[in-house]
Amino acid sequence: MPTRSLRPLAYAALTAVASIGLLVLAIGNGWLGPDVGRGANFCEAARDGWVKQRANSYSNIGFVVAGLLVAWRAGRRDQLGDVLPTHGGLATAYACVVVVLGPASAAMHATQAERGGDFDLLSMYLVAAFAAAYALMRWYRQGQVLFAQLFLLFVAACELVGLYDGRVPVVDQAGNVAFAALLLTAVVLEVRLWLRAGRSPEAVPRTDLRWGAASLAAILVAFTIWNVTKSLWCDPHSLLQGHAAWHLLDALSAYLLFRLWTSEIARPGEPG
């Protein structure tokens, strides 16, 4: 039996080509609308040309790379834990979601358009909803039907919360609160899943929480940089932007989260 499937990588690569291609067409044809200053609060000054915020736009390639790395590892049948592959194409789906984060975020920073900002938030909702839904599916020992229901419910809930257009302290937008709430849900559930496994007679942790801790650390550092560099240590005309670092660290966090999931190993006699 082959030890690697290239199917996850093929799907992720196709997603990358399609989403980046659509972004280029959208920018070139003005499909995202006029520049209304969406995302202008992240320090970098808008420049002339197609790409308004160059550092904050091009740094999103980190998500594309992270998604492709997830897909590459998802194809290693001999390396993945026993649990994740039992859930069909979820690993491939996650790879594609991470890939889409890049062009969706770049849609805002490249154009500063209102629709670009909407795509940026939607991509954040997708990855946070995935993490929370996958954790809840395993907590209740259910399958992909529950995952799909929760995933769609969470994305819809985030969109509803995001309709509130008032400013929220620290995180700016209500949509960011929904995003953070889903991530916190995922963190709490991953810890509880680990503790529940530890209380079993076999006492073998099902996941290696070091990957989870590294993923959480990366996004907390990213959030600190995201806040500090909006005003302090801000040079609008520099290509060294704190928000670009936020993108790169978030991409790293997304990949490390996947490594947490692939460390999950089912014990003999226990269903994945």
N, C-alpha and C positions, 0 to 999 in steps of 0.2 A: 504493500500500500504506500502511495506517495506521502511524504511527511509534510508537504506544503501544498496548499491550494492558492492559486493566484486570483481566484474569483473575488475575494474581498478587495484586493488591491485594484483589480480592474474596475470594480464599481466605484471605489473612492476616486480613482484617477478620472473616470468618466464624469463624476460629480464635479471634480475640480475644473476640468476643461469646460464643461457646460456652464457652471456658475461664473467662472472668470470671463468666459466669452460673453455671457449675458450682461455682466457688469460693464464690459468695454462697450457693448452696443448701447446700453442704457445711458452711459456717460456721453458717448458720442452723439446720440440722438436726443438728449435732454429728456429722457423718459422719467427721470426721477424728480424733475421739476427744477425751479430756480434756486439759486443760492439764497437761503434765508438765515444763514449763520448757525445752522444746526451742528452742534459739536464744536462751535468756536470757543467754548469755555475751557477747552483742553489745551490752552496755552499756544499751540502752534498757529502762526499767522497764515492766512490764506494767500496763496500765490496765484499768479496768472497761469492760464493753461487749463488742461483737462483735470489735473489733479491738484486740488486746492491745498490740502495738508499732506505733504509728501511723506514725511516720517511716519505720521499716524496712519497713513494709508498703506504704504509698502510694508510696514512692520506686520501687517496682517497675514503676510505669507507664512508666518510662524504657525498659524492655525492649519493652513493647507499642508505644511510639512508634518505637523503633529498628526493630522488625520490620516495621511499616507503611511506614517509609521505605525499607527494603530492598525490599519488595514494589513500592512506587511506582517505584523505580529499575529494578527487574527488568522492568518493563513497557516501558521505553524502548528499543525495538528499535534505534533509530539511535544510541544512546549506549553500549550495552554493548560490551565487547570481543568478539572473534570466537569465543573458546573457550567461555565459560560457557554461552551459549545452545545450543551443540551437545549439551549434556548434559541435554536434556529439561527436566523440571520441578525440577531441583536448586535453582535460585535461589528458586523459590516455596517449596520445602520448607524451605530455610534460613530464609526470612522467617517461616514458621509456627513453626519451632523457637524463633527469637528471641522471638516473641510469647509463646509458652507459658512461657518463662523467668519472665515477670512474675507471672502468677497462681500458678505453682508455688512460687516463692520466697515470695510473700505468704501461701501456705497455711501455711507454718511461722511466719512472724512475726505473723500475725494471730491464730493459735490457740495457738502454742507446743505443738502436739500432735505425737505421735510420727509419725503418718502424714503430717502436714504437712511434717516434716523429711525424710521419705523422698521426697516429691514434689520438694522443693527440690533434693536431691542428684540425683535422676533427671534433672531439667531441665539441670543442669550437665553430667551425663554426655552428654546428647543433643548439646549444642552442641560439646563438646570432641571427641566421637566423629565428628561431622560434619566438623570441621576436619581431623582426622587422616586420616579416610577419603578426603576429597576430595584431600588432598595426595598420599596414596599412590596413588590412582587415576591421577592425572596423572603421577606418577613412573614408574609401570609402563606408562603409555600404554594404559590399559584403559578400560572404559566403566562404565556404571551398575550392571552386575551385580556387579563387584568392589566398587564403592562400597557397595552394599547389604549384601554379605556382611561387609565390614570394619566397617561401621557397627554392625550387629547384634552382631558379635563383640566390639567395643570396649565397647558398652553392657553386654553380659552380663558381660564381664570386670570392669568397674567395679562392677557390683552384687555380684559375688563378693568383690572386694577390700573393698567397703564392709561386708561382714558382720563384719569384724574390729571389735570394739567397744572396743578399748583406745585410750587417748589417744595421739596422735602429736604430737611436739614441733612447734611453729610453726604447723602447719596443722590441729591438733586431731584430725581424723578420717582414717581410712585412705582413705575415699572421696575426700577432697580430694587425697590423694597421686595416686590414679588420674587424677583430673581434670587435675592439673598435668602428669602424665606425658604425657597425650594432647596437651595444648597445646604442651608442649615438642617432642614429635614433629612436630607441625604446623609449628612455627617452624623447626626444623632442615630439614625437607623443603622448605619454601617458599624458604629461602635456597639450598639445593642445586639446586632447580629453576631459580632465577635464574642461578646459576653455570653450570649445564649449558647453558643457552641462550646465555650469554655466550661459551662456548668453541666454539660452532658457527661455520661460515664467515660466516653473515650477521651474527653478533655483535650481535643486537638483543634486549635483555632482554624477556622475555615478560610480566613484571609490573613495576609501578612499586612498588619496595620502600619508598618513602616512606609509602605507605598501611600497609604491614605494620609499619614502624617505629613509626608513630603508634599503631596498634592495640596493639602490644606495650608501648609506653610508658604508654598509658592503663591497661592491666591491671596493670602493675607499680606504678604510683602507687596504683591501687585496692588492691592487695595490701598495700602499706605502710600505707595508711590503715586497712585491715581489721585489721591486727595492732596498730598503735599505739593505736587508739581503743577497743580492748576493755578496756584498763585505764587508760592515760594519757589525759588530755584527755577524760575520760568524765563526762558529766552525764546520769544516767539519766532525768531528767524533762524534758530539753530536747527540742525537736523538731528541733534541729540535731544529727544523729547521723552519726558517721563511717561506720557501716555503710550508711546511706542513700547516702552519697557513693560507697561501694563499688558499690552497685547502679547508680547513674547512670553511673559511669565504665566499668563492665563493659558497659553497654548501648552506650555510645559505642564501646568496643573492638570489640564485635560488628559494629557498622555499618561501622567502618573496615576490618575484616577482609573484609567483603563488597566494599568498594571496591577492596581489593587484588585480589580475584578478578576483578572486572569490568575491571581494567586489563590483564588477560592477553590478548595478541593473537597469533593464530597467523600464522606467516610463510607466504608462498606455497608451496604444495606440501606443507605439513606438516599432518597431521591434528590436529584439536583434541583 
